[in-house]
Amino acid sequence: MSKQPLPLRRTKIVITLGPSLDTPDVLKRAISAGADVFRANFSHGSLEMHEKRIAMVRELAEECDKTVAILVDLQGPKIRISRFKNQKVVLTEDQSFILDTDLGNDEGTEESVSLDYKSLPRDVRAGDTLLLDDGRIVMIVQKIEINRIHCRVLVGGELSNNKGINRLGGGLSAAALTEKDRIDIKDAVRLKADYIAISFPRNADDVKEARILLKAAGGHAGIIAKIERAEAVTNIEEIIRTADAVMVARGDLGVELGDAELPSVQKRIIHLAKRLHKPVITATQMLESMTYNTIPTRAEVSDVANAVLDGTDAVMLSGETAVGKYPDKAVAAMNRICLSAEKSQQNKTLRRLTEPQFKYVDEAIAMATMYTANHLDITAIIALTESGTTPLWMSCVKSSIPIYGLSRHTETQRRMALYRGVYPIPFDATHIDRRILNQTAVTELQNRNILKEGDLVIITKGDLIGVHGRTNSLKIFTVGANIPIEQPTG
């Protein structure tokens, strides 16, 4: 039976699992609306709950005949205040307030509150600006007295339990991986997560440590570095080179840098990630108003569209789908905004190659493919791939031509679900006669109503089928014409 064609939206959509998606019908509508990657936020909920949600995603995605990826997002060293006796207080401008690590965890008052992060008094000094609750409360440090930080409130308001703390400009010493994260990495491997996101990495060493822990647990997931510390921006190139992907996590990052600095930093990270051939996700408050409303604001539409035009591989929904009233509508809105932005002529030009020389043969094939495709009337690119690396390189070049990643490995198919403009398709080339492999791959896409007679396609593959990293050929064919029979190599 013929299958419906895959959607031609190039930018991928990451959505966050939560109570709003716990109903199978709602989750299925979100999948059908265009969700590609499903984020399990390990900052909230039990392991059993995450396991149940991930299982439901995979079951319903299979019913929808769609390949999706699972992203486990580690909590990291979220630095928070403790709790108040009456759950919350109201702070006024110019009042004194003490952050006291010796105070009981439930003993907070209008005068002081304890901290989950006991090292904060050693990380700050007089004159530092502290931002609480995502910057809604602002304090200046006046003095440190052993385990007590004496502050003056600059911007007051309501402050409730367990709100986060940031230091303007960054510089807090908390390690990126907590003991909880180390346990959660093992659980993520057991759950067969396709990506693991590391929260608050400061440098490449934090990413390397996570990879060591991942391999020790027997996992092979891609590592996503969440850029949310000022120090991470300073070390951004080494972090991108070390990670498998990056996320512009604009919540904490905007607090530490200052909101006015965030847009230019976001553009810089996207540009650098694409130059280094790494996927990049733009996240946080993209359609925040849709947590409670059925349509986004015009400002949110522009925010998403600009990220797409800048070349982000994916855009992410957080509370909009985890706890929002209209999770499937938020996905549908994200889908139509991305599709509209991708129609722009600006998004169809070939990105100039900045590297003076290619390091790998398959990289050269990928770049040659995209140059050819953008200068010839190519309908689609078919990449026969083991690891997904060649389609990843292709995805980093701006183009409106779809890339179909055909792979026999489920893990590779799921990893490709994040890559911009790449559509994974299950296909085992190792059991097909080499002489008719090209025709069989074309027929696979014809059967899915993706290709029709007369279409011009590019096929990339390696002489050695079933071997990683051996893509070394690029061939152009017309669908419906006699595709030449290949003779076995060597």
C-alpha positions in Angstrom: 0.0 0.0 0.0 1.3 3.5 -0.9 2.2 5.7 2.0 1.7 9.4 2.4 4.6 11.6 1.5 6.8 12.8 4.3 6.3 16.4 5.4 8.6 18.9 3.7 9.2 21.1 6.7 13.0 21.2 7.1 13.2 22.7 10.6 12.6 20.0 13.2 10.3 20.5 16.2 11.3 19.3 19.7 8.5 19.1 22.3 8.6 18.5 26.0 6.6 15.6 27.6 4.5 16.3 30.6 0.9 15.9 32.0 -0.7 17.7 29.1 0.6 14.9 26.7 -0.2 12.0 29.0 -3.5 11.3 27.1 -2.8 9.0 24.1 -5.2 10.9 21.8 -3.5 14.2 22.6 0.0 12.8 22.2 -1.0 11.2 18.9 -2.3 14.6 17.6 1.0 16.2 18.6 2.9 13.6 16.6 0.6 14.1 13.6 0.9 17.9 13.9 4.7 17.6 13.3 6.7 16.8 16.5 10.0 15.1 15.7 11.9 14.9 19.0 10.4 14.3 22.4 12.1 15.7 25.4 11.9 14.0 28.8 12.8 16.6 31.4 14.5 14.7 34.2 14.2 17.8 36.4 10.6 16.8 37.1 8.8 13.6 37.6 9.7 10.0 38.5 11.7 7.6 36.5 8.7 5.4 36.2 6.7 8.3 34.7 9.4 9.1 32.2 9.6 5.4 31.2 5.8 5.2 30.7 5.8 8.4 28.6 8.7 7.3 26.4 7.1 4.0 25.7 3.9 5.7 24.7 5.7 8.0 22.3 7.4 5.1 20.6 4.2 3.1 20.4 2.1 5.9 18.9 4.9 7.1 16.6 5.0 3.6 15.1 1.3 3.7 14.6 1.7 7.0 12.8 4.6 5.5 10.7 6.9 8.2 11.9 10.5 8.1 13.1 11.0 10.2 16.2 13.9 10.7 18.6 13.9 10.7 22.4 15.9 13.4 24.2 16.6 12.9 27.9 17.4 16.3 29.5 19.5 16.0 32.7 18.7 18.4 35.5 22.2 19.6 36.2 23.3 21.9 39.1 20.2 24.1 39.3 21.1 26.6 42.0 18.0 27.3 44.1 16.8 28.9 47.3 15.1 26.5 49.8 11.6 26.9 51.1 9.6 29.5 53.1 7.5 28.8 56.2 4.5 30.2 54.4 5.5 29.0 50.9 6.2 32.5 49.6 7.1 36.1 50.6 6.9 39.5 49.1 10.2 41.5 48.9 10.3 45.2 48.6 12.9 47.5 47.0 15.8 48.5 49.2 15.0 46.0 51.9 17.7 43.8 53.3 17.6 40.1 52.6 19.9 37.3 53.7 20.8 34.0 51.9 21.8 31.8 54.8 23.1 28.3 54.2 22.9 27.5 57.9 19.1 28.2 58.0 16.7 25.2 57.9 15.4 24.2 54.5 11.8 25.1 55.5 12.6 28.1 57.7 12.5 31.0 55.1 10.9 34.3 56.1 10.7 37.9 54.7 14.2 38.4 56.1 16.1 35.3 55.0 16.0 32.0 53.3 18.3 28.9 53.0 20.1 27.6 49.9 20.2 24.2 48.2 23.7 25.2 46.9 25.9 25.5 50.0 28.9 26.8 48.2 27.3 30.1 47.0 28.9 32.2 49.8 32.3 31.2 48.4 31.4 32.0 44.8 30.2 35.6 45.2 31.6 38.9 46.5 30.4 42.3 47.5 29.0 44.2 44.5 27.8 41.1 42.6 24.3 41.1 41.2 22.1 38.0 42.0 19.0 37.3 39.9 16.3 35.0 41.4 13.3 33.4 39.7 14.6 34.0 36.1 15.6 37.6 36.9 12.2 38.7 38.3 13.9 39.4 41.7 17.2 41.3 41.6 19.6 41.7 44.6 23.0 43.2 45.1 25.5 41.5 47.4 26.6 43.9 50.2 28.8 41.5 52.2 29.5 37.9 53.0 29.6 36.7 56.5 30.9 33.1 56.6 27.8 31.2 55.4 25.5 34.2 55.1 25.2 36.5 52.0 23.8 39.9 53.0 21.9 41.5 50.1 19.9 44.6 49.3 16.8 44.1 47.1 17.0 46.2 43.8 13.9 44.8 42.2 11.3 43.3 44.5 8.2 41.1 44.1 6.8 37.8 45.1 9.3 35.0 45.8 8.2 31.5 46.3 9.8 28.1 47.2 12.7 26.6 45.3 13.3 29.4 42.8 16.6 29.5 40.9 19.5 31.8 41.4 21.9 33.2 38.8 24.9 35.5 39.1 24.9 38.2 36.5 27.8 37.5 34.2 28.1 33.8 35.4 31.0 32.5 37.4 29.3 30.0 39.8 31.5 27.0 40.4 28.9 24.2 40.5 29.9 21.2 38.5 27.8 20.5 35.4 27.1 16.9 36.4 25.6 16.1 39.8 25.2 12.7 41.4 21.6 12.6 40.2 22.8 13.2 36.7 25.3 10.3 36.9 22.4 8.0 37.9 20.1 9.5 35.3 22.7 8.9 32.5 22.5 5.1 33.3 18.7 5.3 33.2 18.7 7.2 29.9 20.9 4.4 28.4 18.5 1.8 29.7 15.6 3.7 28.2 17.5 3.8 24.9 17.5 7.6 24.6 18.7 8.9 21.3 20.1 12.2 22.8 21.1 13.2 26.3 21.3 16.9 27.1 23.9 18.2 29.6 22.7 21.2 31.6 25.0 24.1 32.5 28.3 22.8 30.9 31.1 25.3 31.4 33.6 24.0 28.9 34.5 21.0 26.7 35.7 19.0 29.7 32.2 18.9 31.1 31.0 17.4 27.8 33.9 14.9 27.7 33.1 13.8 31.3 29.5 13.1 30.2 30.6 11.1 27.2 32.9 9.0 29.4 30.0 8.3 31.8 27.7 7.5 28.8 30.2 5.0 27.3 30.8 3.4 30.7 27.0 2.8 30.9 27.1 1.1 27.5 25.3 4.0 25.7 25.8 5.6 22.3 23.4 8.5 22.5 24.3 11.9 21.0 25.3 14.4 23.6 23.6 17.9 23.4 25.4 20.7 25.3 22.8 23.2 26.7 24.3 26.7 26.4 23.0 28.4 29.5 26.0 29.8 31.3 28.0 32.9 30.5 31.2 30.7 30.7 29.8 28.4 28.0 29.5 31.3 25.6 33.2 32.2 26.3 34.1 28.6 25.5 31.5 28.0 22.8 33.7 26.8 20.0 35.4 24.1 22.0 32.0 23.0 23.4 30.4 22.7 20.0 33.4 20.7 18.6 33.2 18.3 21.5 29.4 17.8 21.7 27.2 16.1 19.1 24.7 19.1 19.1 24.0 22.2 21.1 21.0 23.9 22.5 20.6 27.7 22.9 18.8 27.4 26.3 17.6 31.0 26.5 16.2 31.0 30.0 19.2 30.8 32.3 21.5 32.1 29.5 19.4 35.3 29.1 19.5 35.8 32.9 23.3 35.5 33.1 24.1 37.5 30.0 21.3 40.1 30.3 18.3 40.0 28.0 19.6 42.6 25.5 22.7 40.5 24.8 20.8 37.3 24.1 19.7 37.8 20.4 23.2 38.4 19.1 24.6 35.5 21.1 21.9 33.2 19.7 22.7 34.1 16.2 26.4 33.6 16.8 25.9 30.1 18.3 23.6 29.0 15.4 26.1 30.3 12.8 29.1 28.6 14.5 27.3 25.3 15.0 26.4 25.2 11.3 29.9 26.0 10.3 31.2 23.2 12.5 28.5 20.7 11.1 26.7 20.3 14.4 22.9 20.5 14.9 21.6 23.3 17.0 18.3 23.6 18.9 16.8 27.0 19.8 14.7 26.8 23.0 12.8 28.5 25.7 9.7 30.7 25.6 9.3 30.4 21.8 5.5 30.2 22.0 5.1 30.8 25.7 1.7 32.5 25.4 0.3 29.3 24.0 0.6 27.7 27.4 -2.8 29.3 28.0 -3.9 30.6 24.6 -4.9 29.0 21.3 -2.7 31.3 19.1 0.8 32.7 19.5 1.6 36.4 19.8 3.0 38.1 16.7 6.3 38.6 18.5 6.5 34.9 19.1 5.9 34.2 15.5 8.7 36.5 14.5 11.0 34.9 17.1 10.5 31.4 15.7 10.7 32.6 12.1 14.0 34.4 12.7 15.5 31.4 14.3 14.5 29.4 11.2 15.9 32.0 8.9 19.2 31.9 10.8 19.5 28.2 10.1 18.6 26.5 13.4 18.0 22.8 13.0 15.2 22.7 15.5 12.9 24.8 17.6 11.7 23.6 21.0 8.5 23.8 23.0 8.7 23.5 26.8 5.8 24.3 29.1 3.6 24.9 26.0 3.4 21.1 25.5 4.3 19.8 29.0 1.7 21.6 31.0 -0.1 23.8 28.5 -3.8 23.8 27.7 -3.3 23.3 24.0 -0.2 21.2 23.3 -1.2 19.9 19.9 -2.2 23.4 18.8 1.2 24.7 19.9 2.9 22.1 17.7 0.7 22.9 14.8 1.5 26.6 15.2 5.2 25.9 15.3 4.8 23.8 12.2 3.1 26.4 10.1 5.5 29.2 11.2 8.5 27.1 10.2 7.0 26.2 6.9 6.2 29.8 6.1 9.7 31.0 7.1 11.3 28.3 4.9 9.6 29.7 1.8 11.8 32.8 2.0 14.3 33.1 -0.8 17.0 33.8 1.8 16.6 30.2 3.0 17.3 28.7 -0.4 20.8 30.0 -1.0 23.9 27.9 -0.7 25.9 28.5 2.4 29.5 29.4 1.5 32.0 26.8 2.6 34.3 28.3 5.2 36.7 25.4 5.8 39.8 25.6 3.5 39.9 21.8 3.0 37.8 18.7 3.7 39.1 16.2 6.2 37.0 13.2 5.1 35.9 11.7 1.8 32.3 11.4 2.9 32.4 15.1 3.9 33.6 16.0 0.4 30.8 13.9 -1.1 28.2 15.6 1.1 29.4 19.1 0.1 29.6 18.2 -3.5 26.1 16.8 -3.4 24.6 20.0 -1.9 26.5 22.2 -4.4 25.2 20.1 -7.3 21.7 19.9 -5.9 21.5 23.6 -5.5 22.7 24.3 -9.1 20.6 21.6 -10.8 16.9 20.8 -10.9 17.2 18.1 -8.3 14.0 16.8 -6.7 15.5 14.8 -3.8 18.7 13.5 -2.4 18.9 9.9 -1.3 21.7 9.1 1.2 22.3 5.4 1.9 23.9 5.7 5.3 25.0 3.6 8.3 25.8 6.3 10.8 23.9 9.2 9.5 27.1 11.4 9.2 26.8 12.1 5.5 23.2 13.4 5.8 24.3 15.4 8.9 26.9 17.2 6.8 24.4 17.8 4.0 21.9 19.3 6.5 24.4 22.0 7.4 24.1 23.6 3.9 21.1 25.8 3.3 18.9 24.3 0.7 15.2 23.6 -0.1 15.9 20.1 -1.4 14.8 17.2 0.9 17.4 14.7 2.0 16.2 11.2 2.6 18.4 9.2 4.9 18.0 5.5 4.2 19.4 3.4 7.0 19.0 -0.1 8.4 19.8 1.0 11.9 16.9 2.2 14.1 19.3 4.3 16.2 20.6 6.1 13.1 17.1 6.7 11.9 16.1 8.3 15.2 19.3 10.4 15.4 18.5 11.8 11.9 15.1 13.0 13.2 16.9 16.0 14.6 18.8 17.0 11.4 17.4 19.9 9.4 15.9 18.9 6.1 16.7 15.2 6.7 13.9 12.6 6.6 14.8 9.1 7.9 13.5 6.0 6.2 14.1 2.4 7.2 16.0 0.6 4.4 18.4 -2.3 4.6 20.8 -2.2 1.7 22.9 -5.2 2.9 20.3 -7.7 1.6 19.9 -6.1 -1.9 21.9 -7.1 -4.9 24.4 -4.4 -5.5 23.6 -4.2 -9.2 20.0 -3.1 -8.5 20.6 -1.1 -5.3 20.1 2.3 -6.8 16.9 1.3 -8.5 15.6 -0.3 -5.3 16.3 2.9 -3.3 14.4 5.0 -5.9 11.5 2.5 -6.0 11.3 2.8 -2.1 10.7 6.5 -2.5 8.3 6.0 -5.4 6.2 3.6 -3.3 6.0 6.3 -0.6 4.7 8.9 -3.2 7.8 11.0 -2.7 9.2 10.6 -6.2 7.5 10.3 -9.6 8.7 9.6 -13.1 10.9 12.3 -14.6 12.3 13.5 -11.2 16.0 14.1 -11.0 17.6 12.6 -7.9 21.1 12.3 -6.4 22.1 9.1 -4.7 25.1 8.9 -2.3 26.5 5.7 -0.9 29.7 3.8 -0.4 31.3 1.0 -2.4 31.3 -1.1 0.8 27.7 -1.4 1.8 27.1 -1.9 5.5 30.4 -0.2 6.6 30.4 3.0 8.6 32.1 6.1 7.2 32.6 4.8 3.6 30.4 7.1 1.5 32.4 7.8 -1.6 30.1 8.1 -4.5 27.6 10.6 -5.9 25.3 9.6 -8.8 22.5 11.5 -10.6 19.5 9.6 -12.0 16.2 10.3 -13.7 13.3 8.4 -12.1 11.7 6.2 -14.7 14.7 6.0 -16.9 16.8 2.9 -17.1 19.1 3.2 -14.1 22.4 1.6 -15.0 23.1 -1.8 -13.4 26.3 -1.5 -11.3 29.0 -4.1 -11.3 30.4 -5.2 -7.9 33.5 -3.4 -6.9 36.8 -5.2 -6.4 
